[in-house]
């Protein structure tokens, strides 16, 4: 069966999250992406901020893709508890 666009990856390497709360005037985004770096390791790049702004960026370096994906999934669980979802 061919994959469809709405099918989730087992181990995602890119994740876009959003939190929208009009009562609190909150409209935020959180992007995470796992990418290989030039030194044989892997980086988890995290970007966040208010939708429409430039936001902030943080790069975490990991020894391999498995630890980077584990960190991505851990951060996604934390953001889900805080009200973020993948409603992009």
Phi and psi in degrees as a GROMACS rama.xvg file:
@    title "Ramachandran Plot"
@    xaxis  label "Phi"
@    yaxis  label "Psi"
@TYPE xy
-71.4323  146.529  UNK-2
-69.2949  148.404  UNK-3
-107.366  167.832  UNK-4
-67.282  -26.4263  UNK-5
-89.8672  4.09515  UNK-6
-84.2436  132.333  UNK-7
-83.8948  148.091  UNK-8
-75.3682  152.689  UNK-9
-70.0624  -47.0028  UNK-10
-123.469  91.0267  UNK-11
-68.5579  146.066  UNK-12
-110.625  -5.69784  UNK-13
-144.943  133.191  UNK-14
-142.42  130.054  UNK-15
-115.748  125.103  UNK-16
-122.822  156.49  UNK-17
-143.786  146.146  UNK-18
-131.323  120.528  UNK-19
-127.808  117.299  UNK-20
-136.401  93.7992  UNK-21
-61.5873  -30.3443  UNK-22
-64.1685  -37.9053  UNK-23
-97.1903  8.60783  UNK-24
54.2483  46.4098  UNK-25
-117.266  123.137  UNK-26
-143.918  90.7157  UNK-27
-118.574  158.54  UNK-28
-127.921  157.808  UNK-29
-147.346  116.037  UNK-30
-113.563  138.521  UNK-31
-135.033  137.814  UNK-32
-146.145  134.636  UNK-33
-98.0328  125.726  UNK-34
-138.95  144.344  UNK-35
-68.5596  146.313  UNK-36
-104.549  -179.488  UNK-37
-78.5317  -7.61975  UNK-38
-110.492  16.4087  UNK-39
90.1355  -3.1574  UNK-40
-99.5572  -163.497  UNK-41
-135.655  143.913  UNK-42
-116.508  142.389  UNK-43
-104.134  114.316  UNK-44
-100.227  122.639  UNK-45
-115.473  130.436  UNK-46
-127.882  139.527  UNK-47
-153.505  161.48  UNK-48
156.909  -169.581  UNK-49
-79.9187  137.081  UNK-50
-61.2574  129.022  UNK-51
101.506  -11.3516  UNK-52
-106.017  170.468  UNK-53
-68.6058  -32.7785  UNK-54
77.7922  -171.833  UNK-55
-122.076  159.212  UNK-56
-133.305  140.815  UNK-57
-136.787  134.221  UNK-58
-114.28  122.421  UNK-59
-105.528  129.941  UNK-60
-97.0019  135.381  UNK-61
-129.629  157.335  UNK-62
-72.9117  -35.0912  UNK-63
-146.301  171.965  UNK-64
-66.9553  -33.0714  UNK-65
-61.5574  -45.0751  UNK-66
-69.9419  -33.6272  UNK-67
-66.8014  -42.5684  UNK-68
-67.3009  -37.6346  UNK-69
-60.4672  -42.6451  UNK-70
-64.4079  -40.7974  UNK-71
-60.7355  -46.9839  UNK-72
-65.8864  -38.1439  UNK-73
-63.1189  -44.2584  UNK-74
-66.6177  -36.5372  UNK-75
-63.2712  -40.1778  UNK-76
-63.4089  -42.1542  UNK-77
-62.377  -44.2933  UNK-78
-67.7605  -35.1467  UNK-79
-63.8678  -39.0643  UNK-80
-63.7861  -28.7749  UNK-81
-89.2494  3.48448  UNK-82
104.03  4.09574  UNK-83
-79.9181  147.504  UNK-84
-142.15  172.549  UNK-85
-95.5004  44.7953  UNK-86
-83.45  27.0197  UNK-87
